C-alpha cells in the first residue's frame, strides 16, 4: 500500500457511482477501482447476515486489487457492516453515513433533520445514531423510500410518476417542520430536483456522496497517502452482465463508464 495504490469503492450496484463522481472531483489525481455487486442488488431488502457476507466478499476483492483505502459506497452496507470491516481490513475504511450526518448538522438551523433511505438503512437506525451521537438535541425523522431506487435505474428522474412518489413518501416529513434532509441512499441525489421542489427552498438537502469525498481526502492527507502526480483513471467491475451497468452508469458519470469487467461470484 502506497501513494500510487488506488482507492477502492464497492456498492450493491450502481448508486455508489454518485460517491465515485464526487471523489473524482475532489481527488482528480487518484486512481479508483469500483465494484458494483449488480448480480445481488439491491441490498436494502436483504438480512443483516447476508449484507455482512456480501460486504466482506466485496471488500476482499478490493484488497486483492491492492487498494490503499476502501470506501463503502452503499448506505445499507455502511449501516450493517462498517464497524466489522474497520476491525478486520488492513486499510482505512470510510462509510457514507457519518459524513452525511456531519454535513446535516452543519446545515440545520432548527435541529430538525430528516433522513430517507432503503428499508434496511432506515431500520438499522444508523443515521439517527450518528446524528444523535454528534448532537443529542437534534430531532431526527426518518422514512424508507424503496421505490426511489428503481425509478433512478429506469432513468425516471423528473416526471409525474416521480412527483407522485416523492409526495407520497415525503408528505409526512414535510409536515414535521424539518429544515434539512439527508439523502441516505446513493441513488437519491439523482432525484434532488424533484425532492427539492416538493420540500421547498427552506429545506436543505445533504448529499452524503459529497461529504464522503471530503472524508476520503481527510483520511488520505492524515496518512500521507495522497497521490501527488498524474491524472487518475477509473476501472469498473461488476458481478452481472456489464451492459446495463454501463448504460445506467453513463447517467451518473457520462463516458467515463466506457467498459466494465464481469467477475464471477
Backbone torsions as a table, in degrees:
resi	resn	phi	psi	omega
1	UNK	NA	120.5	177.4
2	UNK	-147.1	-174.4	-176.1
3	UNK	-60.3	-31.9	-177.6
4	UNK	-78.1	-15.6	-179.1
5	UNK	-63.9	148.9	-179.0
6	UNK	-78.5	164.4	168.8
7	UNK	-89.4	134.4	177.9
8	UNK	-105.4	138.9	175.9
9	UNK	-129.6	142.2	169.3
10	UNK	-133.7	152.7	179.1
11	UNK	-148.6	164.0	178.1
12	UNK	-66.9	-19.7	-178.8
13	UNK	-164.5	-114.7	-174.2
14	UNK	-106.5	-15.7	-174.8
15	UNK	-57.4	-33.5	-178.5
16	UNK	-64.4	-10.4	176.2
17	UNK	-64.1	-23.4	175.2
18	UNK	-66.4	-34.7	177.1
19	UNK	-70.5	-45.2	178.5
20	UNK	-58.5	-42.1	179.8
21	UNK	-56.3	-45.1	-178.8
22	UNK	-70.9	-35.0	177.5
23	UNK	-66.4	-41.9	178.8
24	UNK	-63.4	-34.4	178.9
25	UNK	-70.4	-44.7	-176.5
26	UNK	-77.7	-29.4	-174.8
27	UNK	-132.7	69.0	-172.5
28	UNK	-65.0	-16.7	-179.7
29	UNK	-83.3	-17.0	-172.1
30	UNK	-79.5	137.6	169.2
31	UNK	-81.2	145.2	-177.8
32	UNK	-133.1	148.7	172.5
33	UNK	-124.1	124.7	-177.7
34	UNK	-115.2	129.1	174.7
35	UNK	-116.0	119.1	175.3
36	UNK	-107.9	117.9	-177.6
37	UNK	-83.4	62.8	-170.3
38	UNK	-65.2	-26.2	-178.9
39	UNK	-69.8	-24.5	-174.2
40	UNK	-117.6	9.2	177.9
41	UNK	-73.7	148.5	0.2
42	UNK	-88.7	158.6	176.0
43	UNK	-87.0	-20.1	-171.5
44	UNK	-60.5	-18.8	-179.1
45	UNK	-106.3	0.3	-175.2
46	UNK	-87.3	163.6	178.6
47	UNK	-73.8	162.4	178.3
48	UNK	-57.4	-45.4	-177.5
49	UNK	-60.9	-42.2	-178.8
50	UNK	-66.6	-45.3	-179.9
51	UNK	-62.2	-39.5	176.9
52	UNK	-59.9	-48.6	-177.6
53	UNK	-62.6	-47.2	179.7
54	UNK	-61.1	-41.0	-177.3
55	UNK	-63.0	-42.4	179.0
56	UNK	-68.1	-37.9	177.9
57	UNK	-62.8	-42.4	179.0
58	UNK	-65.2	-45.4	-179.1
59	UNK	-64.0	-40.2	179.8
60	UNK	-62.2	-38.7	177.1
61	UNK	-59.4	-45.8	-179.3
62	UNK	-65.9	-39.2	178.0
63	UNK	-61.8	-41.1	177.8
64	UNK	-61.7	-27.5	178.5
65	UNK	-81.9	-1.2	174.1
66	UNK	81.3	31.3	-178.1
67	UNK	-73.5	155.4	-179.4
68	UNK	-98.2	-10.7	-179.7
69	UNK	-159.3	142.1	177.9
70	UNK	-111.5	127.2	173.9
71	UNK	-104.5	119.7	175.3
72	UNK	-84.9	91.6	-171.0
73	UNK	-87.2	29.7	-177.7
74	UNK	-132.5	123.8	-178.4
75	UNK	-63.1	-39.1	-178.7
76	UNK	-64.7	-46.9	178.1
77	UNK	-63.1	-39.7	178.3
78	UNK	-61.5	-44.9	-178.4
79	UNK	-62.0	-37.6	-171.6
80	UNK	-95.6	-38.6	-164.5
81	UNK	-117.4	-7.2	-170.7
82	UNK	-57.1	-48.5	-177.0
83	UNK	-60.8	-43.5	180.0
84	UNK	-64.5	-40.3	178.5
85	UNK	-64.7	-43.3	179.1
86	UNK	-59.1	-38.4	-178.9
87	UNK	-70.9	-29.4	-168.9
88	UNK	-110.0	-15.3	-177.9
89	UNK	-91.1	148.8	-177.3
90	UNK	-83.8	4.6	-179.7
91	UNK	-128.3	163.8	176.4
92	UNK	-61.9	147.7	-179.7
93	UNK	-126.9	131.7	179.3
94	UNK	-121.7	131.0	176.0
95	UNK	-104.7	-178.8	-175.9
96	UNK	-103.0	-6.7	-171.8
97	UNK	-84.5	-52.4	-177.9
98	UNK	-61.5	-43.2	175.6
99	UNK	-58.3	-39.4	178.5
100	UNK	-64.8	-40.6	178.4
101	UNK	-62.9	-43.4	179.6
102	UNK	-64.0	-41.1	178.8
103	UNK	-61.4	-39.4	-179.3
104	UNK	-67.4	-40.2	-179.1
105	UNK	-66.0	-30.3	176.7
106	UNK	-69.9	-29.5	-173.3
107	UNK	-92.9	-28.2	-173.6
108	UNK	-70.4	143.1	176.3
109	UNK	-112.0	-29.5	-178.3
110	UNK	-106.6	6.8	177.4
111	UNK	60.6	32.7	171.2
112	UNK	-120.8	108.7	-173.7
113	UNK	-117.7	133.9	175.1
114	UNK	-102.2	152.8	175.9
115	UNK	-133.3	130.4	171.7
116	UNK	-120.7	146.0	-177.9
117	UNK	-171.2	-169.3	176.7
118	UNK	-73.9	169.2	177.6
119	UNK	-54.9	-48.1	-175.5
120	UNK	-64.4	-41.8	-179.7
121	UNK	-64.7	-45.8	-177.9
122	UNK	-68.1	-44.1	-179.9
123	UNK	-62.9	-30.2	-179.3
124	UNK	-67.4	-24.1	-177.4
125	UNK	69.2	14.2	-172.9
126	UNK	-64.4	-40.2	179.3
127	UNK	-67.8	-42.9	179.1
128	UNK	-59.3	-45.1	178.8
129	UNK	-61.9	-44.2	-177.8
130	UNK	-62.4	-43.8	179.8
131	UNK	-66.7	-47.3	-176.5
132	UNK	-66.5	-31.7	176.7
133	UNK	-63.5	-39.9	-178.5
134	UNK	-78.5	-32.4	178.8
135	UNK	-153.8	99.2	-176.0
136	UNK	-63.8	-16.1	-176.4
137	UNK	-83.6	-8.2	-177.0
138	UNK	-78.3	140.0	172.2
139	UNK	-93.3	131.6	-178.5
140	UNK	-117.1	127.5	178.7
141	UNK	-114.5	126.5	-176.2
142	UNK	-123.3	154.4	-178.4
143	UNK	-152.6	127.2	173.4
144	UNK	-79.1	136.5	-178.6
145	UNK	-130.1	67.5	-171.3
146	UNK	-61.8	-25.3	-177.5
147	UNK	-78.7	-11.9	-178.8
148	UNK	-64.0	-37.7	-177.0
149	UNK	-63.3	-52.8	178.3
150	UNK	-61.5	-31.6	176.8
151	UNK	-61.1	-46.5	-179.5
152	UNK	-63.5	-44.7	-175.9
153	UNK	-69.4	-22.4	175.6
154	UNK	-82.0	-10.6	-177.8
155	UNK	83.9	10.9	178.2
156	UNK	-90.0	98.0	-173.5
157	UNK	-109.9	-22.1	-174.7
158	UNK	-159.6	71.9	176.4
159	UNK	-138.9	-173.0	-175.9
160	UNK	-62.5	-38.6	179.7
161	UNK	-62.2	-43.8	178.4
162	UNK	-62.2	-46.0	-179.3
163	UNK	-59.2	-43.0	179.9
164	UNK	-66.2	-40.0	-179.5
165	UNK	-67.0	-44.2	178.0
166	UNK	-59.1	-46.5	-179.2
167	UNK	-63.0	-43.2	-178.7
168	UNK	-60.7	-43.8	-178.3
169	UNK	-76.6	-38.9	-165.7
170	UNK	-103.0	-2.3	-178.1
171	UNK	-58.0	-44.4	-177.9
172	UNK	-68.5	-36.4	177.3
173	UNK	-64.6	-40.1	-179.6
174	UNK	-60.8	-40.0	-179.1
175	UNK	-69.7	-17.9	-175.9
176	UNK	-75.6	-10.8	177.1
177	UNK	82.6	19.3	179.1
178	UNK	-67.7	154.4	177.4
179	UNK	-118.7	-0.1	-178.8
180	UNK	-144.3	136.7	178.9
181	UNK	-129.1	124.6	176.0
182	UNK	-86.8	125.0	174.6
183	UNK	-83.2	89.5	-168.5
184	UNK	-87.4	33.8	173.1
185	UNK	-150.4	139.1	-172.8
186	UNK	-68.6	-15.0	175.3
187	UNK	-76.6	-28.9	-165.4
188	UNK	-65.7	-27.9	178.2
189	UNK	-56.6	-24.8	178.8
190	UNK	-71.8	-13.2	177.3
191	UNK	-102.9	12.4	-176.5
192	UNK	-51.1	-44.0	-175.0
193	UNK	-61.2	-49.2	-178.2
194	UNK	-67.1	-40.6	-179.7
195	UNK	-66.7	-45.9	-179.5
196	UNK	-62.4	-40.0	-180.0
197	UNK	-64.4	-40.9	-178.7
198	UNK	-69.8	-43.0	-176.3
199	UNK	-78.3	-25.0	178.4
200	UNK	92.5	166.6	-174.0
201	UNK	-67.1	-19.3	-178.9
202	UNK	-73.5	-9.2	-179.0
203	UNK	-109.4	123.2	179.7
204	UNK	-90.6	135.2	-179.8
205	UNK	-97.7	134.5	-179.6
206	UNK	-109.2	117.9	177.8
207	UNK	-92.9	108.2	-178.0
208	UNK	-58.9	-27.7	-178.6
209	UNK	-61.8	-44.1	179.5
210	UNK	-62.9	-43.1	-178.6
211	UNK	-67.9	-34.5	179.3
212	UNK	-66.7	-40.4	178.4
213	UNK	-60.1	-39.8	177.3
214	UNK	-62.2	-40.2	-179.9
215	UNK	-66.8	-39.8	177.4
216	UNK	-61.3	-44.7	178.3
217	UNK	-59.4	-44.0	-179.5
218	UNK	-61.6	-45.6	-177.6
219	UNK	-65.9	-42.4	179.3
220	UNK	-63.6	-41.4	178.3
221	UNK	-62.6	-46.6	-178.2
222	UNK	-56.7	-36.8	-176.0
223	UNK	-102.0	10.3	-179.0
224	UNK	51.8	47.4	-177.7
225	UNK	-113.5	9.6	179.9
226	UNK	-70.1	135.8	174.4
227	UNK	-75.8	132.0	-168.5
228	UNK	-98.7	-21.1	-175.9
229	UNK	-132.6	162.4	173.6
230	UNK	85.0	177.3	177.8
231	UNK	-116.2	134.0	-174.9
232	UNK	-70.9	153.7	173.5
233	UNK	-124.5	157.4	-178.2
234	UNK	-118.6	136.4	170.7
235	UNK	-121.1	148.7	-171.6
236	UNK	-124.4	135.8	176.4
237	UNK	-127.6	143.6	178.9
238	UNK	-137.2	163.5	-179.5
239	UNK	-105.9	5.1	177.0
240	UNK	-134.9	-177.3	-179.8
241	UNK	-54.0	129.2	-173.6
242	UNK	-69.3	-20.7	-169.6
243	UNK	-53.2	-51.4	-176.3
244	UNK	-70.2	-32.3	176.8
245	UNK	-61.4	-45.7	-179.1
246	UNK	-64.2	-43.4	-178.7
247	UNK	-61.4	-50.9	-178.7
248	UNK	-73.1	-36.4	-179.9
249	UNK	-58.4	-31.4	179.3
250	UNK	-68.0	-22.6	174.8
251	UNK	-67.8	-27.8	-179.6
252	UNK	-88.1	-47.1	-167.5
253	UNK	-122.5	6.6	-178.9
254	UNK	64.7	-146.8	-173.3
255	UNK	-77.9	4.8	173.2
256	UNK	-64.9	-26.3	176.5
257	UNK	-93.2	81.3	-177.6
258	UNK	-100.7	-16.9	178.1
259	UNK	-159.9	159.6	176.7
260	UNK	-148.6	142.8	-179.5
261	UNK	-97.7	131.3	177.6
262	UNK	-86.0	131.9	174.6
263	UNK	-113.1	151.3	-178.6
264	UNK	-84.3	142.7	175.0
265	UNK	-115.7	NA	NA
